[in-house]
Amino acid sequence: MSVPASVTRYEPGVVIPALLGVTALAIFINHDVSNRQALLLLIGSGLGFSLFHAAFGFAGGALRFLFATRPAVIGRVLGIVYRTLATHRLGRPVTRSAAPAPAR
């Protein structure tokens, strides 16, 4: 049974920066923390890449299904993520009110 070329094709614009980033992070962790932690990062990244390539879990079909059937849910989740990150960066809660933010 042959596998279509589109299934086994890798996107160089995604794969190369991802591998370079993981390699740089592993070198940094190896230098600052330990060899064991760098090896665990490489093993975990390899397993994560293989699961992602296999469209396993939330990164694959489940996310596409949610986005196709309920785009409003994705918008609400992204709004929660945005407010969480903004709260963390600003140090105060982010609200949707029209009132101006208090001065620090």
C-alpha positions in Angstrom: 0.0 0.0 0.0 1.6 3.3 -1.1 1.3 6.5 0.9 0.5 9.7 -1.1 3.4 12.2 -1.4 1.4 14.9 0.3 1.2 12.9 3.5 4.9 12.3 3.8 6.0 15.8 2.6 7.7 18.0 5.1 7.5 21.8 5.1 11.0 23.1 5.2 9.8 26.5 6.4 8.4 24.9 9.5 10.7 21.9 10.1 14.1 23.7 9.8 13.3 26.6 12.3 11.7 24.1 14.7 14.7 21.9 14.7 17.1 24.8 15.0 15.1 26.2 17.9 15.0 22.9 19.7 18.7 22.3 19.1 19.6 25.8 20.4 17.4 25.4 23.4 19.0 22.0 24.1 22.5 23.5 23.8 21.5 26.3 26.2 20.0 23.8 28.7 23.0 21.5 28.4 25.3 24.4 29.2 23.3 26.0 32.1 21.4 23.0 33.7 22.6 19.5 32.9 23.1 16.9 30.1 20.1 14.9 31.4 17.7 17.8 31.1 18.9 18.5 27.5 18.5 14.9 26.6 15.0 14.9 28.0 14.1 18.0 26.0 15.4 16.3 22.8 13.4 13.1 23.5 10.3 15.0 24.4 10.5 17.2 21.4 11.1 14.2 19.1 8.0 12.5 20.5 6.0 15.7 20.2 7.0 16.2 16.6 6.1 12.6 15.7 2.7 12.8 17.4 2.0 16.1 15.7 3.0 14.7 12.3 0.6 11.8 12.9 -2.2 14.3 13.7 -2.6 12.8 17.1 -4.4 14.6 19.9 -5.6 18.2 20.2 -3.2 19.5 17.6 -4.7 17.4 14.9 -8.3 16.5 14.0 -9.9 17.7 17.2 -8.8 21.3 16.7 -9.9 21.3 13.1 -13.3 19.8 14.1 -13.8 22.4 16.8 -12.9 25.3 14.6 -15.1 24.1 11.7 -18.2 23.3 13.9 -17.9 26.0 16.6 -15.8 29.0 15.6 -17.4 31.1 18.4 -15.9 28.8 21.0 -12.4 29.2 19.5 -12.9 33.0 19.6 -13.9 32.9 23.2 -11.0 30.7 24.2 -8.5 33.0 22.4 -10.1 35.9 24.2 -9.5 34.2 27.5 -5.9 33.4 26.6 -5.4 37.0 25.5 -6.8 38.5 28.7 -4.7 36.0 30.8 -1.5 37.0 29.0 -2.4 40.7 29.2 -3.1 40.5 32.9 0.2 38.8 33.5 2.1 41.4 31.5 0.3 44.4 32.9 0.0 43.2 36.5 -3.7 44.1 36.7 -6.9 42.5 35.4 -8.0 43.4 31.9 -11.7 44.1 31.6 -13.9 44.8 28.7 -15.3 48.1 30.1 -15.3 51.3 28.2 -13.8 53.2 31.3 -10.2 54.2 31.0 -7.7 52.2 32.9 -6.5 53.7 36.2 -3.1 55.4 36.2 -0.3 53.7 38.1 
